[in-house]
Amino acid sequence: MNRKQAVPTLQLDNDRTVVTEWRFEPGAETGWHVHGHDYVIVPMTDGELSIETSSGTRTSRLTAGRSYSGSKGVEHNVVNAGGEPVVFVEIEIL
């Protein structure tokens, strides 16, 4: 399946953090990746993401301003499963 790619915009990259804004049009994806660092996600919009993992797919509901975290080593593909654009900021902790 050919999906659109989510658009990352690097906001900050220093010796302590990497901050990236991610914009997803409906159906857009990050592509499969492994997180090299612990991270915090700060949703800027409400939305619904499909999180594809080797164990299957789950749905994650985003609420603007309600942050969550993930751990180094997480492997997944993130897809905007909703009908509206989704934006979040990812803060990687080095």
N, CA, C and O atoms as CSV, one atom per row, in Angstrom:
chain,resi,resn,atom,element,x,y,z
A,1,MET,N,N,0.843,-1.172,0.000
A,1,MET,CA,C,0.000,0.000,0.000
A,1,MET,C,C,0.893,1.242,0.000
A,1,MET,O,O,1.787,1.359,0.838
A,2,ASN,N,N,0.661,2.158,-0.923
A,2,ASN,CA,C,1.407,3.408,-0.975
A,2,ASN,C,C,0.651,4.480,-0.213
A,2,ASN,O,O,-0.452,4.868,-0.598
A,3,ARG,N,N,1.246,4.951,0.861
A,3,ARG,CA,C,0.646,6.017,1.650
A,3,ARG,C,C,1.478,7.275,1.499
A,3,ARG,O,O,2.658,7.221,1.152
A,4,LYS,N,N,0.846,8.406,1.763
A,4,LYS,CA,C,1.566,9.672,1.818
A,4,LYS,C,C,2.492,9.632,3.034
A,4,LYS,O,O,2.238,8.915,4.002
A,5,GLN,N,N,3.559,10.408,2.967
A,5,GLN,CA,C,4.488,10.486,4.088
A,5,GLN,C,C,4.140,11.662,4.991
A,5,GLN,O,O,3.821,12.752,4.516
A,6,ALA,N,N,4.207,11.426,6.307
A,6,ALA,CA,C,4.078,12.516,7.271
A,6,ALA,C,C,5.261,13.454,7.069
A,6,ALA,O,O,6.322,13.031,6.612
A,7,VAL,N,N,5.080,14.721,7.408
A,7,VAL,CA,C,6.114,15.727,7.170
A,7,VAL,C,C,6.752,16.132,8.498
A,7,VAL,O,O,6.093,16.743,9.340
A,8,PRO,N,N,8.047,15.790,8.694
A,8,PRO,CA,C,8.748,16.221,9.902
A,8,PRO,C,C,9.438,17.562,9.685
A,8,PRO,O,O,9.999,17.816,8.619
A,9,THR,N,N,9.393,18.415,10.703
A,9,THR,CA,C,10.119,19.681,10.679
A,9,THR,C,C,10.950,19.759,11.947
A,9,THR,O,O,10.407,19.862,13.048
A,10,LEU,N,N,12.263,19.712,11.794
A,10,LEU,CA,C,13.167,19.790,12.928
A,10,LEU,C,C,13.108,21.191,13.526
A,10,LEU,O,O,13.313,22.182,12.824
A,11,GLN,N,N,12.826,21.268,14.820
A,11,GLN,CA,C,12.743,22.561,15.500
A,11,GLN,C,C,13.966,22.843,16.361
A,11,GLN,O,O,14.364,23.997,16.516
A,12,LEU,N,N,14.566,21.796,16.922
A,12,LEU,CA,C,15.698,21.962,17.822
A,12,LEU,C,C,16.503,20.675,17.830
A,12,LEU,O,O,15.933,19.584,17.868
A,13,ASP,N,N,17.814,20.791,17.796
A,13,ASP,CA,C,18.701,19.630,17.867
A,13,ASP,C,C,19.962,20.066,18.590
A,13,ASP,O,O,20.802,20.765,18.023
A,14,ASN,N,N,20.096,19.647,19.861
A,14,ASN,CA,C,21.291,19.985,20.623
A,14,ASN,C,C,21.790,18.752,21.364
A,14,ASN,O,O,21.350,17.640,21.071
A,15,ASP,N,N,22.690,18.927,22.308
A,15,ASP,CA,C,23.269,17.768,22.983
A,15,ASP,C,C,22.346,17.140,24.017
A,15,ASP,O,O,22.708,16.125,24.614
A,16,ARG,N,N,21.162,17.710,24.251
A,16,ARG,CA,C,20.230,17.167,25.242
A,16,ARG,C,C,18.894,16.717,24.675
A,16,ARG,O,O,18.272,15.796,25.203
A,17,THR,N,N,18.446,17.369,23.591
A,17,THR,CA,C,17.127,17.052,23.041
A,17,THR,C,C,17.103,17.219,21.526
A,17,THR,O,O,17.899,17.950,20.937
A,18,VAL,N,N,16.160,16.512,20.930
A,18,VAL,CA,C,15.799,16.737,19.529
A,18,VAL,C,C,14.290,16.949,19.516
A,18,VAL,O,O,13.535,16.111,20.010
A,19,VAL,N,N,13.854,18.074,18.949
A,19,VAL,CA,C,12.429,18.407,18.905
A,19,VAL,C,C,12.003,18.478,17.446
A,19,VAL,O,O,12.570,19.228,16.651
A,20,THR,N,N,10.987,17.678,17.111
A,20,THR,CA,C,10.494,17.595,15.734
A,20,THR,C,C,8.984,17.757,15.724
A,20,THR,O,O,8.274,17.098,16.484
A,21,GLU,N,N,8.500,18.635,14.862
A,21,GLU,CA,C,7.052,18.735,14.626
A,21,GLU,C,C,6.702,17.767,13.503
A,21,GLU,O,O,7.357,17.750,12.461
A,22,TRP,N,N,5.661,16.960,13.721
A,22,TRP,CA,C,5.176,16.019,12.705
A,22,TRP,C,C,3.792,16.442,12.244
A,22,TRP,O,O,2.906,16.676,13.067
A,23,ARG,N,N,3.597,16.544,10.916
A,23,ARG,CA,C,2.299,16.875,10.320
A,23,ARG,C,C,1.854,15.703,9.445
A,23,ARG,O,O,2.585,15.246,8.567
A,24,PHE,N,N,0.645,15.235,9.709
A,24,PHE,CA,C,0.073,14.098,8.994
A,24,PHE,C,C,-1.209,14.521,8.300
A,24,PHE,O,O,-2.171,14.902,8.966
A,25,GLU,N,N,-1.242,14.463,6.997
A,25,GLU,CA,C,-2.508,14.569,6.288
A,25,GLU,C,C,-3.261,13.253,6.516
A,25,GLU,O,O,-2.636,12.269,6.911
A,26,PRO,N,N,-4.563,13.199,6.285
A,26,PRO,CA,C,-5.273,11.934,6.442
A,26,PRO,C,C,-4.593,10.825,5.623
A,26,PRO,O,O,-4.309,10.999,4.438
A,27,GLY,N,N,-4.342,9.695,6.273
A,27,GLY,CA,C,-3.716,8.554,5.621
A,27,GLY,C,C,-2.200,8.588,5.583
A,27,GLY,O,O,-1.584,7.599,5.186
A,28,ALA,N,N,-1.577,9.687,5.982
A,28,ALA,CA,C,-0.112,9.791,5.939
A,28,ALA,C,C,0.518,8.967,7.062
A,28,ALA,O,O,-0.108,8.723,8.093
A,29,GLU,N,N,1.775,8.538,6.844
A,29,GLU,CA,C,2.484,7.691,7.799
A,29,GLU,C,C,3.909,8.174,8.016
A,29,GLU,O,O,4.461,8.920,7.208
A,30,THR,N,N,4.496,7.728,9.133
A,30,THR,CA,C,5.905,8.017,9.391
A,30,THR,C,C,6.811,7.061,8.628
A,30,THR,O,O,7.934,7.418,8.272
A,31,GLY,N,N,6.332,5.857,8.378
A,31,GLY,CA,C,7.188,4.766,7.911
A,31,GLY,C,C,7.720,4.024,9.136
A,31,GLY,O,O,7.807,4.588,10.226
A,32,TRP,N,N,8.070,2.763,8.944
A,32,TRP,CA,C,8.575,1.952,10.055
A,32,TRP,C,C,9.882,2.551,10.573
A,32,TRP,O,O,10.757,2.914,9.787
A,33,HIS,N,N,10.010,2.653,11.888
A,33,HIS,CA,C,11.218,3.184,12.498
A,33,HIS,C,C,11.361,2.658,13.924
A,33,HIS,O,O,10.394,2.209,14.539
A,34,VAL,N,N,12.594,2.725,14.433
A,34,VAL,CA,C,12.907,2.351,15.814
A,34,VAL,C,C,13.378,3.607,16.532
A,34,VAL,O,O,14.249,4.320,16.032
A,35,HIS,N,N,12.817,3.879,17.685
A,35,HIS,CA,C,13.216,5.052,18.460
A,35,HIS,C,C,14.568,4.803,19.130
A,35,HIS,O,O,14.749,3.818,19.846
A,36,GLY,N,N,15.506,5.705,18.887
A,36,GLY,CA,C,16.836,5.605,19.457
A,36,GLY,C,C,16.965,6.251,20.818
A,36,GLY,O,O,18.017,6.163,21.452
A,37,HIS,N,N,15.893,6.908,21.281
A,37,HIS,CA,C,15.913,7.629,22.558
A,37,HIS,C,C,14.523,7.575,23.184
A,37,HIS,O,O,13.530,7.368,22.486
A,38,ASP,N,N,14.454,7.762,24.498
A,38,ASP,CA,C,13.160,7.992,25.133
A,38,ASP,C,C,12.579,9.275,24.545
A,38,ASP,O,O,13.322,10.150,24.098
A,39,TYR,N,N,11.242,9.386,24.545
A,39,TYR,CA,C,10.621,10.544,23.900
A,39,TYR,C,C,9.295,10.908,24.553
A,39,TYR,O,O,8.664,10.100,25.236
A,40,VAL,N,N,8.895,12.158,24.316
A,40,VAL,CA,C,7.604,12.677,24.758
A,40,VAL,C,C,6.888,13.206,23.523
A,40,VAL,O,O,7.490,13.886,22.692
A,41,ILE,N,N,5.600,12.891,23.406
A,41,ILE,CA,C,4.761,13.390,22.319
A,41,ILE,C,C,3.793,14.415,22.904
A,41,ILE,O,O,3.114,14.153,23.898
A,42,VAL,N,N,3.743,15.598,22.262
A,42,VAL,CA,C,2.820,16.660,22.668
A,42,VAL,C,C,1.863,16.903,21.494
A,42,VAL,O,O,2.236,17.576,20.533
A,43,PRO,N,N,0.638,16.368,21.556
A,43,PRO,CA,C,-0.323,16.596,20.473
A,43,PRO,C,C,-0.721,18.066,20.381
A,43,PRO,O,O,-1.021,18.703,21.391
A,44,MET,N,N,-0.718,18.586,19.181
A,44,MET,CA,C,-1.146,19.954,18.922
A,44,MET,C,C,-2.595,19.984,18.427
A,44,MET,O,O,-3.253,21.023,18.475
A,45,THR,N,N,-3.078,18.849,17.956
A,45,THR,CA,C,-4.456,18.711,17.474
A,45,THR,C,C,-5.053,17.444,18.074
A,45,THR,O,O,-4.326,16.560,18.529
A,46,ASP,N,N,-6.361,17.363,18.072
A,46,ASP,CA,C,-7.032,16.101,18.360
A,46,ASP,C,C,-6.903,15.234,17.118
A,46,ASP,O,O,-6.744,15.748,16.011
A,47,GLY,N,N,-6.971,13.933,17.297
A,47,GLY,CA,C,-6.916,13.059,16.141
A,47,GLY,C,C,-6.842,11.595,16.538
A,47,GLY,O,O,-6.812,11.252,17.720
A,48,GLU,N,N,-6.814,10.750,15.534
A,48,GLU,CA,C,-6.751,9.308,15.743
A,48,GLU,C,C,-5.613,8.738,14.907
A,48,GLU,O,O,-5.557,8.931,13.692
A,49,LEU,N,N,-4.708,8.034,15.579
A,49,LEU,CA,C,-3.583,7.409,14.900
A,49,LEU,C,C,-3.702,5.899,14.981
A,49,LEU,O,O,-4.167,5.361,15.986
A,50,SER,N,N,-3.283,5.214,13.927
A,50,SER,CA,C,-3.091,3.774,13.963
A,50,SER,C,C,-1.618,3.537,14.219
A,50,SER,O,O,-0.760,4.076,13.519
A,51,ILE,N,N,-1.331,2.734,15.218
A,51,ILE,CA,C,0.044,2.401,15.564
A,51,ILE,C,C,0.275,0.951,15.134
A,51,ILE,O,O,-0.260,0.022,15.739
A,52,GLU,N,N,1.074,0.770,14.089
A,52,GLU,CA,C,1.368,-0.560,13.568
A,52,GLU,C,C,2.647,-1.072,14.222
A,52,GLU,O,O,3.678,-0.400,14.178
A,53,THR,N,N,2.588,-2.249,14.823
A,53,THR,CA,C,3.751,-2.871,15.438
A,53,THR,C,C,3.875,-4.304,14.935
A,53,THR,O,O,2.997,-4.796,14.226
A,54,SER,N,N,4.947,-4.961,15.298
A,54,SER,CA,C,5.112,-6.359,14.897
A,54,SER,C,C,4.062,-7.249,15.550
A,54,SER,O,O,3.821,-8.364,15.090
A,55,SER,N,N,3.432,-6.761,16.625
A,55,SER,CA,C,2.392,-7.522,17.327
A,55,SER,C,C,0.990,-7.237,16.816
A,55,SER,O,O,0.034,-7.879,17.251
A,56,GLY,N,N,0.852,-6.280,15.897
A,56,GLY,CA,C,-0.467,-5.925,15.389
A,56,GLY,C,C,-0.649,-4.412,15.380
A,56,GLY,O,O,0.302,-3.652,15.565
A,57,THR,N,N,-1.887,-3.998,15.161
A,57,THR,CA,C,-2.218,-2.578,15.045
A,57,THR,C,C,-3.180,-2.186,16.157
A,57,THR,O,O,-4.120,-2.915,16.473
A,58,ARG,N,N,-2.925,-1.021,16.743
A,58,ARG,CA,C,-3.839,-0.486,17.755
A,58,ARG,C,C,-4.150,0.955,17.406
A,58,ARG,O,O,-3.411,1.591,16.655
A,59,THR,N,N,-5.226,1.466,17.942
A,59,THR,CA,C,-5.627,2.847,17.710
A,59,THR,C,C,-5.241,3.685,18.921
A,59,THR,O,O,-5.418,3.262,20.063
A,60,SER,N,N,-4.716,4.869,18.662
A,60,SER,CA,C,-4.354,5.804,19.716
A,60,SER,C,C,-5.085,7.118,19.459
A,60,SER,O,O,-4.928,7.727,18.401
A,61,ARG,N,N,-5.872,7.543,20.419
A,61,ARG,CA,C,-6.625,8.795,20.308
A,61,ARG,C,C,-5.792,9.925,20.887
A,61,ARG,O,O,-5.371,9.850,22.042
A,62,LEU,N,N,-5.546,10.968,20.109
A,62,LEU,CA,C,-4.787,12.125,20.569
A,62,LEU,C,C,-5.732,13.228,21.021
A,62,LEU,O,O,-6.768,13.470,20.402
A,63,THR,N,N,-5.361,13.888,22.102
A,63,THR,CA,C,-6.076,15.055,22.588
A,63,THR,C,C,-5.076,16.197,22.649
A,63,THR,O,O,-4.031,16.074,23.289
A,64,ALA,N,N,-5.382,17.294,21.995
A,64,ALA,CA,C,-4.468,18.434,21.958
A,64,ALA,C,C,-4.039,18.821,23.374
A,64,ALA,O,O,-4.871,19.019,24.259
A,65,GLY,N,N,-2.708,18.925,23.567
A,65,GLY,CA,C,-2.168,19.333,24.848
A,65,GLY,C,C,-1.993,18.232,25.869
A,65,GLY,O,O,-1.421,18.475,26.931
A,66,ARG,N,N,-2.466,17.021,25.586
A,66,ARG,CA,C,-2.340,15.910,26.528
A,66,ARG,C,C,-1.168,15.035,26.096
A,66,ARG,O,O,-1.304,14.214,25.189
A,67,SER,N,N,-0.028,15.209,26.740
A,67,SER,CA,C,1.219,14.546,26.353
A,67,SER,C,C,1.261,13.094,26.811
A,67,SER,O,O,0.548,12.692,27.731
A,68,TYR,N,N,2.118,12.314,26.143
A,68,TYR,CA,C,2.417,10.944,26.566
A,68,TYR,C,C,3.866,10.653,26.206
A,68,TYR,O,O,4.485,11.401,25.449
A,69,SER,N,N,4.403,9.570,26.748
A,69,SER,CA,C,5.812,9.259,26.516
A,69,SER,C,C,5.980,7.863,25.953
A,69,SER,O,O,5.091,7.016,26.042
A,70,GLY,N,N,7.162,7.650,25.363
A,70,GLY,CA,C,7.537,6.352,24.834
A,70,GLY,C,C,8.996,6.081,25.161
A,70,GLY,O,O,9.741,6.981,25.547
A,71,SER,N,N,9.385,4.840,25.001
A,71,SER,CA,C,10.721,4.419,25.395
A,71,SER,C,C,11.623,4.116,24.211
A,71,SER,O,O,11.165,3.744,23.130
A,72,LYS,N,N,12.907,4.282,24.444
A,72,LYS,CA,C,13.927,3.897,23.478
A,72,LYS,C,C,13.690,2.441,23.065
A,72,LYS,O,O,13.370,1.593,23.898
A,73,GLY,N,N,13.851,2.167,21.776
A,73,GLY,CA,C,13.701,0.806,21.277
A,73,GLY,C,C,12.335,0.483,20.700
A,73,GLY,O,O,12.164,-0.564,20.074
A,74,VAL,N,N,11.350,1.366,20.897
A,74,VAL,CA,C,10.017,1.140,20.335
A,74,VAL,C,C,10.129,1.124,18.814
A,74,VAL,O,O,10.730,2.017,18.217
A,75,GLU,N,N,9.544,0.101,18.195
A,75,GLU,CA,C,9.531,-0.001,16.731
A,75,GLU,C,C,8.085,0.016,16.258
A,75,GLU,O,O,7.263,-0.781,16.712
A,76,HIS,N,N,7.780,0.936,15.336
A,76,HIS,CA,C,6.407,1.031,14.850
A,76,HIS,C,C,6.333,1.901,13.599
A,76,HIS,O,O,7.307,2.529,13.184
A,77,ASN,N,N,5.135,1.911,13.018
A,77,ASN,CA,C,4.753,2.835,11.959
A,77,ASN,C,C,3.519,3.564,12.478
A,77,ASN,O,O,2.601,2.931,13.000
A,78,VAL,N,N,3.488,4.878,12.340
A,78,VAL,CA,C,2.375,5.682,12.830
A,78,VAL,C,C,1.617,6.225,11.622
A,78,VAL,O,O,2.214,6.815,10.722
A,79,VAL,N,N,0.285,6.022,11.605
A,79,VAL,CA,C,-0.556,6.405,10.469
A,79,VAL,C,C,-1.726,7.253,10.966
A,79,VAL,O,O,-2.364,6.913,11.963
A,80,ASN,N,N,-2.006,8.360,10.267
A,80,ASN,CA,C,-3.190,9.147,10.584
A,80,ASN,C,C,-4.404,8.391,10.067
A,80,ASN,O,O,-4.642,8.323,8.861
A,81,ALA,N,N,-5.168,7.824,10.993
A,81,ALA,CA,C,-6.319,6.999,10.634
A,81,ALA,C,C,-7.604,7.806,10.504
A,81,ALA,O,O,-8.646,7.263,10.137
A,82,GLY,N,N,-7.531,9.105,10.806
A,82,GLY,CA,C,-8.731,9.932,10.770
A,82,GLY,C,C,-8.882,10.693,9.473
A,82,GLY,O,O,-8.082,10.541,8.550
A,83,GLY,N,N,-9.907,11.508,9.414
A,83,GLY,CA,C,-10.210,12.275,8.213
A,83,GLY,C,C,-9.704,13.703,8.235
A,83,GLY,O,O,-9.915,14.448,7.278
A,84,GLU,N,N,-9.035,14.102,9.319
A,84,GLU,CA,C,-8.510,15.460,9.466
A,84,GLU,C,C,-6.999,15.415,9.666
A,84,GLU,O,O,-6.471,14.399,10.118
A,85,PRO,N,N,-6.292,16.498,9.337
A,85,PRO,CA,C,-4.853,16.535,9.600
A,85,PRO,C,C,-4.554,16.388,11.098
A,85,PRO,O,O,-5.352,16.798,11.941
A,86,VAL,N,N,-3.408,15.804,11.412
A,86,VAL,CA,C,-2.945,15.630,12.788
A,86,VAL,C,C,-1.548,16.234,12.893
A,86,VAL,O,O,-0.714,16.062,12.004
A,87,VAL,N,N,-1.306,16.943,13.992
A,87,VAL,CA,C,0.008,17.537,14.246
A,87,VAL,C,C,0.409,17.205,15.678
A,87,VAL,O,O,-0.383,17.347,16.609
A,88,PHE,N,N,1.660,16.760,15.838
A,88,PHE,CA,C,2.207,16.625,17.186
A,88,PHE,C,C,3.677,17.006,17.176
A,88,PHE,O,O,4.328,17.023,16.131
A,89,VAL,N,N,4.191,17.315,18.376
A,89,VAL,CA,C,5.601,17.615,18.549
A,89,VAL,C,C,6.216,16.455,19.320
A,89,VAL,O,O,5.709,16.037,20.361
A,90,GLU,N,N,7.317,15.946,18.785
A,90,GLU,CA,C,8.055,14.854,19.423
A,90,GLU,C,C,9.333,15.427,20.033
A,90,GLU,O,O,10.110,16.104,19.360
A,91,ILE,N,N,9.534,15.143,21.316
A,91,ILE,CA,C,10.729,15.608,22.029
A,91,ILE,C,C,11.526,14.372,22.415
A,91,ILE,O,O,11.100,13.591,23.266
A,92,GLU,N,N,12.677,14.198,21.790
A,92,GLU,CA,C,13.551,13.082,22.107
A,92,GLU,C,C,14.551,13.525,23.173
A,92,GLU,O,O,15.153,14.594,23.073
A,93,ILE,N,N,14.716,12.686,24.188
A,93,ILE,CA,C,15.589,12.997,25.312
A,93,ILE,C,C,16.883,12.220,25.129
A,93,ILE,O,O,16.893,10.991,25.200
A,94,LEU,N,N,17.982,12.945,24.890
A,94,LEU,CA,C,19.265,12.298,24.607
A,94,LEU,C,C,20.029,11.980,25.881
A,94,LEU,O,O,21.130,11.434,25.820
